[in-house]
Protein backbone atom coordinates (compact mmCIF):
# COMPACT_ATOMS: atom_id res chain seq x y z
CA UNK A 1 0.00 0.00 0.00
CA UNK A 2 1.44 3.35 -1.06
CA UNK A 3 2.02 5.94 1.72
CA UNK A 4 -0.21 9.00 1.21
CA UNK A 5 2.50 11.28 2.68
CA UNK A 6 5.75 10.24 0.99
CA UNK A 7 4.67 7.77 -1.71
CA UNK A 8 6.72 4.88 -0.34
CA UNK A 9 5.20 1.55 -1.34
CA UNK A 10 6.23 -0.26 1.82
CA UNK A 11 4.10 -0.10 4.95
CA UNK A 12 3.31 -2.37 7.86
CA UNK A 13 -0.09 -3.14 9.34
CA UNK A 14 -0.35 -2.03 12.96
CA UNK A 15 -4.00 -2.86 13.63
CA UNK A 16 -6.86 -4.60 11.77
CA UNK A 17 -10.52 -4.38 12.70
CA UNK A 18 -13.78 -5.47 11.21
CA UNK A 19 -16.02 -2.62 10.06
CA UNK A 20 -19.34 -2.16 8.29
CA UNK A 21 -20.92 -5.22 9.94
CA UNK A 22 -18.07 -7.49 8.86
CA UNK A 23 -18.10 -6.53 5.18
CA UNK A 24 -15.02 -4.32 5.48
CA UNK A 25 -11.65 -4.57 7.18
CA UNK A 26 -10.17 -1.34 8.53
CA UNK A 27 -6.37 -1.37 8.72
CA UNK A 28 -4.06 1.10 10.43
CA UNK A 29 -0.75 1.19 8.63
CA UNK A 30 2.62 2.78 9.29
CA UNK A 31 4.98 3.83 6.52
CA UNK A 32 8.42 2.23 6.96
CA UNK A 33 10.13 5.26 5.36
CA UNK A 34 8.54 8.34 7.00
CA UNK A 35 6.89 6.64 9.99
CA UNK A 36 3.53 8.37 9.48
CA UNK A 37 0.32 6.43 9.97
CA UNK A 38 -2.71 6.15 7.72
CA UNK A 39 -5.88 4.08 7.45
CA UNK A 40 -6.97 1.81 4.61
CA UNK A 41 -10.17 -0.14 4.06
CA UNK A 42 -10.46 -3.52 2.38
CA UNK A 43 -13.85 -4.55 0.98
CA UNK A 44 -15.20 -7.39 -1.09
CA UNK A 45 -15.60 -6.41 -4.71
CA UNK A 46 -19.21 -6.71 -5.79
CA UNK A 47 -19.63 -8.00 -9.30
CA UNK A 48 -23.19 -7.31 -10.37
CA UNK A 49 -25.23 -10.15 -11.80
CA UNK A 50 -27.62 -9.18 -14.57
CA UNK A 51 -30.97 -10.88 -14.96
CA UNK A 52 -31.93 -11.47 -18.59
CA UNK A 53 -35.70 -11.11 -18.92
CA UNK A 54 -37.72 -13.03 -21.52
CA UNK A 55 -37.99 -9.80 -23.53
CA UNK A 56 -34.19 -9.66 -23.72
CA UNK A 57 -33.93 -6.69 -21.33
CA UNK A 58 -31.31 -6.86 -18.63
CA UNK A 59 -31.45 -5.55 -15.09
CA UNK A 60 -29.44 -6.04 -11.92
CA UNK A 61 -30.35 -9.02 -9.76
CA UNK A 62 -32.54 -7.79 -6.91
CA UNK A 63 -33.24 -10.21 -4.05
CA UNK A 64 -36.11 -7.95 -2.96
CA UNK A 65 -37.99 -8.73 -6.19
CA UNK A 66 -37.59 -12.46 -5.53
CA UNK A 67 -38.77 -11.96 -1.95
CA UNK A 68 -41.84 -9.96 -3.01
CA UNK A 69 -42.86 -12.67 -5.49
CA UNK A 70 -42.54 -15.35 -2.83
CA UNK A 71 -44.49 -13.25 -0.30
CA UNK A 72 -47.36 -12.86 -2.78
CA UNK A 73 -47.50 -16.59 -3.42
CA UNK A 74 -47.43 -17.33 0.33
CA UNK A 75 -50.21 -14.89 1.23
CA UNK A 76 -52.64 -16.37 3.78
CA UNK A 77 -50.47 -19.47 4.07
CA UNK A 78 -48.71 -20.75 7.21
CA UNK A 79 -45.26 -19.72 5.97
CA UNK A 80 -43.10 -17.58 8.24
CA UNK A 81 -41.00 -14.64 7.07
CA UNK A 82 -37.99 -16.50 8.42
CA UNK A 83 -38.59 -19.32 5.93
CA UNK A 84 -39.13 -16.84 3.10
CA UNK A 85 -35.90 -15.04 4.00
CA UNK A 86 -34.10 -18.38 4.07
CA UNK A 87 -35.35 -19.20 0.56
CA UNK A 88 -34.28 -15.78 -0.74
CA UNK A 89 -30.84 -16.17 0.87
CA UNK A 90 -30.41 -19.63 -0.68
CA UNK A 91 -31.40 -18.40 -4.13
CA UNK A 92 -29.16 -15.34 -3.84
CA UNK A 93 -26.23 -17.58 -2.88
CA UNK A 94 -26.96 -19.84 -5.87
CA UNK A 95 -27.08 -16.83 -8.20
CA UNK A 96 -23.76 -15.41 -6.99
CA UNK A 97 -22.04 -18.78 -6.60
CA UNK A 98 -22.80 -19.62 -10.22
CA UNK A 99 -19.97 -17.20 -11.08
CA UNK A 100 -21.97 -16.09 -14.14
CA UNK A 101 -22.40 -12.41 -14.94
CA UNK A 102 -25.85 -13.05 -16.38
CA UNK A 103 -28.68 -15.36 -15.39
CA UNK A 104 -32.06 -15.75 -17.03
CA UNK A 105 -35.23 -14.87 -15.16
CA UNK A 106 -36.42 -18.36 -16.07
CA UNK A 107 -33.57 -19.92 -14.09
CA UNK A 108 -34.43 -17.79 -11.07
CA UNK A 109 -38.11 -18.71 -11.42
CA UNK A 110 -37.21 -22.40 -11.50
CA UNK A 111 -35.10 -22.00 -8.34
CA UNK A 112 -38.02 -20.32 -6.57
CA UNK A 113 -40.47 -23.02 -7.65
CA UNK A 114 -38.11 -25.76 -6.50
CA UNK A 115 -37.92 -24.21 -3.04
CA UNK A 116 -41.66 -23.50 -2.83
CA UNK A 117 -42.56 -27.03 -3.88
CA UNK A 118 -40.84 -28.35 -0.75
CA UNK A 119 -42.20 -25.59 1.49
CA UNK A 120 -45.89 -25.19 0.59
CA UNK A 121 -47.72 -26.76 -2.34
CA UNK A 122 -50.38 -24.04 -2.54
CA UNK A 123 -47.72 -21.32 -2.64
CA UNK A 124 -45.93 -23.34 -5.32
CA UNK A 125 -49.06 -23.56 -7.50
CA UNK A 126 -49.74 -19.85 -7.04
CA UNK A 127 -46.19 -18.94 -8.06
CA UNK A 128 -46.20 -21.39 -10.96
CA UNK A 129 -49.51 -20.04 -12.25
CA UNK A 130 -47.97 -16.57 -12.66
CA UNK A 131 -44.49 -17.74 -13.64
CA UNK A 132 -45.65 -20.26 -16.24
CA UNK A 133 -48.48 -17.99 -17.40
CA UNK A 134 -51.26 -20.54 -17.18
CA UNK A 135 -53.68 -19.41 -19.85
CA UNK A 136 -56.53 -21.78 -19.13
CA UNK A 137 -57.78 -24.38 -16.68
CA UNK A 138 -56.21 -27.22 -18.70
CA UNK A 139 -52.64 -25.98 -18.21
CA UNK A 140 -53.40 -25.39 -14.53
CA UNK A 141 -54.79 -28.93 -14.16
CA UNK A 142 -51.80 -30.41 -15.98
CA UNK A 143 -49.47 -28.85 -13.39
CA UNK A 144 -51.63 -30.13 -10.52
CA UNK A 145 -51.66 -33.64 -12.00
CA UNK A 146 -47.89 -33.56 -12.31
CA UNK A 147 -47.62 -32.62 -8.64
CA UNK A 148 -50.00 -35.38 -7.58
CA UNK A 149 -48.12 -37.97 -9.64
CA UNK A 150 -44.84 -36.94 -7.98
CA UNK A 151 -46.44 -37.34 -4.56
CA UNK A 152 -47.10 -41.04 -5.12
Steps between C-alpha positions, in 0.01 A plus 500: 500500500644835394558759778277806449771728647825396331392253230705211637348167400603319816287516813421273791160423648474611862135417567214326314134522593174391351276785385168546323342194665785273392497596132808721530837475670648823635880497519731747671831509320837659566736605223844340544671803340341808664335330799164673449179306549197472275183293473391273216180305445471162332161397360365216293460598138139470392458371149144569393296216357261597223165330461404441137123536467298308240473823299880514481526797739762483770486631854701451817409202716281623785430258786213726609312422177540127566382550858193700394398229252532232766305710753213539252486127436507426875222744590257352755717190529676372814845603376716714727710794383801314635440218251446748217823680590680166507375418149607842370844461661543154345401623155724806529793276596427274201488801267832642621672163539424416138783742414300611194457868420155436356217269599162461336183588687381151409785344698414713802132408465590131492711540816208668677255230392736226615519655846126571521410147395672368813364776724131540410317343207234772480766772490679298232187478282432871546855591398499255210169635371654847459848383402384248240217727384222245522258613233215263572375240745657216298857624549424559868361146537799352318733656759284372787497149352877508469527594867262224606688241294828603666340460842434130444 
